[in-house]
Amino acid sequence: MPAFQDPETYRDILDGLQIGVSVLDLQKKIVFWSDGAEQITGYARIDVLGHSCAENILLHCDQNSCEMCTEKCPMATALHEAKPVEAMSFIHHKSGHRIPVRSWAIPLRDKRGSIIGIIQTFEGEFALADVDPNNRSMQEHGWLDDVTGLPNQAVMQSHLRETLGTFTEVHIPFGIVCLQVHDLGQFRSSYGQGAARSILQVLARTLRNTVWPNDFVGSWSDGQFLAILMGCSEEALQAVTQRMLRMMASATIRWWGENLSVAISIGCTSARAGDTVESLLQRAQPAFSDEQVALSVRATAASGDRSSRS
């Protein structure tokens, strides 16, 4: 049999692609899962084959909701309209963090032209690399937090001073967001240091994947994170902050057969004329007090968006 008439050749081609490829039947059960899909999501074939996407194995999130199996579901739309549909969404990686992907849902037809399933492709080119290309150099200089791998407080203070100086000179808007993990000490007591370290790493990676590449994200102290959002207007800041909160709220780890999560509170402020580093941080600090308790959520399952900035 000539090589290109062998079906296994085309399977090998699909597996060799750097993008993820999955095929679902009309009941939305996964019948094919490529090597690229395994690499991007962390889920092996054995984890997903035969399962329905309605089971929320990957917990897809679009810009408004975690429940993708609605009238806005790209796969349902592609089947209904009989044409390819593009979408930006977030996938819950097997390790617990969220990764942004661009996906296509494409109707699959048989020789007679009848739709028999759906092809879904997704690529993680919009997901950010682990911290920075200079990660090794920063680690050697002691500029990274030992637990999260994010820039530490000293580095974030330096970025904040520099960004504020640029704002003072040329008035490029920016905002800061402070995030606090609640009851981290109790979490450690209940589940151990290893579990606490894992949840902080998942939160850090989720936060890094939630912001834009030119933003700065770092560890501020144990259980506290700081994000500096570049070019973010005051109007956009609230929407971005809510997106970050929802994404962080969906972070979980699997620990001894149990899904573990933590509560998160968040606060934000935009830079104003006459601001100092201290005044900026002081305005954001109420995120760690009762004034922001309404923004505190239990991280079980929540939604996320990737709102645009003005």
C-alpha positions in Angstrom: 0.0 0.0 0.0 1.5 3.4 -1.0 2.5 5.4 2.1 -0.1 8.2 1.6 -3.0 5.7 1.3 -2.2 4.3 4.7 -4.5 5.9 7.3 -1.8 5.5 9.9 0.3 8.0 7.9 -2.3 10.7 8.5 -2.6 9.9 12.1 1.2 10.3 12.4 0.9 13.7 10.6 -1.7 14.9 13.1 0.3 13.7 16.0 3.4 15.5 14.7 1.6 18.9 14.7 2.5 21.4 17.4 -1.1 22.3 17.8 -3.7 20.2 19.7 -6.2 18.3 17.6 -9.3 16.5 18.9 -12.2 14.9 17.2 -15.6 14.5 18.7 -18.6 12.6 17.4 -22.1 14.0 17.2 -22.7 13.2 20.9 -19.6 15.3 21.6 -17.6 12.4 22.9 -13.9 12.6 22.2 -12.8 9.9 19.8 -9.3 11.3 18.8 -6.7 13.1 20.9 -3.4 14.1 19.4 0.1 14.3 20.9 -0.1 18.1 20.6 -3.3 18.1 22.7 -1.6 16.0 25.3 1.4 18.5 25.5 -0.8 21.6 25.6 -3.3 20.4 28.2 -1.4 17.8 30.2 -4.2 15.3 29.7 -3.2 11.9 28.1 -5.5 10.1 25.7 -6.5 7.7 28.4 -7.9 10.7 30.4 -10.2 12.0 27.7 -11.0 9.4 25.1 -14.7 8.3 25.3 -15.6 11.2 27.5 -18.0 13.9 26.5 -16.9 17.5 26.5 -20.1 18.2 28.5 -18.3 16.5 31.4 -16.1 19.6 31.6 -12.9 17.6 31.7 -11.0 20.6 30.4 -13.2 23.3 31.9 -13.2 25.5 28.8 -13.9 29.1 29.6 -14.8 31.8 27.1 -14.8 35.5 27.9 -18.0 35.3 29.9 -18.5 31.9 31.3 -17.1 28.5 32.2 -20.1 26.8 30.8 -19.2 26.5 27.2 -22.0 24.0 26.4 -24.5 26.8 25.7 -25.8 28.4 22.6 -22.5 30.2 22.3 -20.4 27.0 22.4 -18.1 27.1 19.4 -18.6 23.4 18.7 -22.4 23.7 18.9 -22.3 26.8 16.7 -20.1 25.0 14.1 -22.5 22.1 14.0 -25.5 24.4 13.8 -24.1 26.7 11.1 -22.2 23.9 9.3 -19.0 26.1 9.1 -15.8 26.6 11.0 -15.9 28.8 14.1 -12.9 30.5 15.8 -12.8 31.3 19.5 -10.4 32.4 22.2 -10.8 30.4 25.3 -9.1 29.2 28.5 -8.3 25.5 29.2 -7.9 24.1 32.6 -4.5 22.4 32.4 -4.3 19.0 34.2 -1.9 20.5 36.8 -4.6 23.0 37.8 -3.7 26.4 36.2 -5.5 28.1 33.3 -3.9 28.5 29.8 -5.3 30.8 27.1 -5.7 29.1 23.6 -7.0 30.0 20.2 -9.3 27.3 19.0 -11.2 26.3 15.8 -14.2 24.1 15.7 -14.6 22.6 12.2 -17.5 20.3 11.0 -16.3 16.9 10.0 -18.0 15.4 6.9 -18.2 12.0 5.4 -17.9 11.2 1.6 -21.5 12.2 1.1 -21.1 15.5 2.7 -23.0 14.7 5.8 -21.6 16.0 9.1 -20.5 13.1 11.3 -18.6 15.0 14.0 -16.5 18.0 14.8 -12.7 18.7 14.7 -11.3 21.0 17.3 -7.9 22.4 17.0 -6.3 24.6 19.7 -2.9 26.2 20.0 -1.2 27.6 23.0 0.9 30.3 21.3 -0.9 32.9 23.5 0.1 31.1 26.7 3.1 32.7 28.2 6.4 30.9 28.9 7.4 30.2 32.4 8.1 33.7 33.7 10.8 35.0 31.4 13.6 34.0 28.9 16.0 35.4 31.4 14.6 33.1 34.1 17.9 31.3 34.7 19.8 34.6 35.1 17.2 36.0 37.5 17.3 32.8 39.5 21.1 32.9 39.7 20.9 36.5 41.0 18.2 35.6 43.6 15.6 37.7 41.9 12.9 35.0 41.8 10.6 33.8 44.6 11.7 30.3 45.6 8.1 28.9 45.7 6.3 30.5 42.8 9.2 31.1 40.4 7.8 34.7 39.9 9.9 37.8 40.4 10.3 38.6 44.1 9.3 41.6 46.0 12.5 43.5 45.4 12.2 43.1 41.7 8.5 44.1 41.7 9.4 47.2 43.8 12.0 48.2 41.2 9.5 47.7 38.3 6.9 49.7 40.2 9.3 52.7 40.8 10.3 52.6 37.1 6.7 52.4 35.8 5.6 55.2 38.1 8.6 57.4 36.9 7.5 56.8 33.3 3.9 57.7 34.2 5.1 61.0 35.9 7.1 62.0 32.8 4.9 60.9 29.9 1.6 60.0 31.5 1.3 56.4 30.2 -1.5 55.0 32.3 -1.1 51.9 34.4 -2.7 50.1 37.3 -1.7 47.7 40.0 -3.6 44.7 41.3 -2.9 43.1 44.7 -4.1 39.5 45.4 -4.2 37.8 48.7 -4.6 34.1 49.5 -6.7 33.7 52.6 -6.0 31.3 55.5 -2.8 30.0 53.9 -1.4 29.0 57.3 -4.5 26.9 58.0 -4.2 25.4 54.6 -0.6 24.4 55.4 -1.7 22.9 58.7 -4.4 20.9 57.1 -2.7 19.6 54.0 1.0 20.2 54.5 3.8 22.3 53.0 3.8 20.4 49.7 0.1 21.1 49.1 0.6 24.8 50.0 3.6 25.0 47.6 1.6 23.4 44.8 -1.4 25.7 45.1 0.8 28.8 45.2 2.6 27.6 42.0 -0.8 27.0 40.3 -2.0 30.4 41.3 1.2 32.0 40.1 1.0 30.4 36.7 -2.7 31.1 36.3 -2.0 34.8 37.1 0.9 35.0 34.7 -1.3 33.5 31.9 -4.2 35.9 32.6 -2.3 39.1 31.9 -0.7 40.5 28.8 3.0 39.8 27.9 4.1 43.4 28.7 2.6 43.3 32.2 4.6 42.6 35.3 3.5 39.9 37.7 5.4 38.9 40.9 5.3 37.5 44.4 4.9 40.2 47.0 5.1 38.1 50.2 3.9 34.6 51.3 0.4 34.2 49.7 0.4 37.7 48.2 0.9 38.6 44.5 1.3 41.9 42.8 0.5 42.7 39.1 1.5 45.9 37.3 -0.8 46.4 34.3 0.8 48.5 31.6 -1.3 50.9 29.5 -4.4 50.0 31.5 -6.9 52.8 31.9 -8.9 53.3 35.0 -12.1 52.2 33.1 -10.5 48.9 31.9 -8.9 48.2 35.3 -12.1 47.0 37.0 -12.9 44.6 34.2 -9.3 43.2 34.1 -9.3 42.8 37.8 -12.6 40.9 37.8 -11.2 38.6 35.1 -8.1 38.0 37.2 -10.2 37.2 40.2 -12.3 34.7 38.3 -9.4 33.0 36.8 -7.5 32.7 40.1 -10.7 31.5 41.7 -10.8 28.5 39.4 -7.3 27.3 40.2 -7.3 23.9 42.0 -4.9 21.1 42.8 -5.5 17.4 43.0 -4.1 16.3 46.3 -4.4 12.7 47.6 -7.6 12.2 45.6 -9.2 15.5 46.7 -9.6 18.8 44.8 -8.1 21.6 46.9 -8.6 25.3 46.6 -8.2 28.5 48.5 -10.1 31.8 48.9 -8.7 34.9 47.1 -9.4 38.6 47.7 -8.2 41.3 45.3 -7.9 45.0 45.1 -6.7 47.5 42.5 -5.9 51.1 41.8 -4.8 53.2 38.9 -1.9 55.6 39.0 -2.7 59.2 39.7 -0.8 62.5 39.5 1.4 62.9 42.5 1.4 59.2 43.4 4.3 57.6 45.2 5.0 53.8 45.4 3.7 54.0 49.0 0.4 55.7 48.1 -0.3 53.3 45.2 0.2 50.3 47.5 -1.8 51.9 50.3 -4.8 52.3 48.0 -4.5 48.7 46.9 -4.0 47.3 50.4 -7.7 47.3 51.4 -7.9 44.2 49.2 -6.4 42.5 52.3 -9.0 43.9 54.7 -12.7 43.7 55.3 -13.4 46.5 52.8 -12.8 44.1 50.0 -14.5 41.1 51.4 -17.2 41.2 48.7 -14.4 40.4 46.2 -13.3 37.3 48.2 -14.4 34.1 46.7 -14.0 30.4 47.3 -12.0 28.9 44.5 -14.1 26.0 43.3 -15.1 26.7 39.7 -15.5 30.2 38.2 -15.4 32.0 34.9 -12.9 34.2 33.2 -12.7 36.7 30.4 -9.9 38.4 28.6 -11.4 41.9 28.4 -9.8 44.4 26.1 -8.0 47.5 27.4 -8.6 51.0 26.2 
